[in-house]
Amino acid sequence: MHVVAGILFVGPVAVAASLFPRFAPVSEGAPERRAGERDARTAALLHRICRVYGTTAIIVPVVGLLLAVVQQRVGEVWITAAMLLTAVAGGLLALQIVPRQREALSIPDTGVQLRRLGMFAGLFNVLWFVVVVMMIVRPGSDYS
């Protein structure tokens, strides 16, 4: 359930957060504006995916923590590190990505804020990538 929840809930957020800057509206004078590339409806849908799936993705760390408790692995370094990275990724989504997306939908900018939003989305994805690698490699694990 933990792995399936990660795929179903975190995966769409990772993709939608990455795609959002490409479709978000920009002001008329923006140098990045190309005909047919910007679509506010698509951007709004990507924002909704980030918001809704991001909220439901809380099941991933909850189930992961329950598994760690049941398997008596809570004290292992890789579990603690994965929990910290997950918290950072969740905070990044809730405090930076979703609010900046909402702002971009209401106030088109010249692209500067969208590049910053893309950076936050990339960081979010890197954090989840590291967590996934840790789940596979389990550095410092007491079990094989």
Secondary structure, 3 states (H helix, E strand, C coil): CHHHHHHHHHHHHHHHHHHHHHHCCECCCCCCCCCCCCCHHHHHHHHHHHHHHHHHCCHHHHHHHHHHHHCCCCCCHHHHHHHHHHHHHHHHHHHHHHHHHHHHHHCCECCHHHHHHHHHHHHHHHHHHHHHHHHHHCCCCCCC
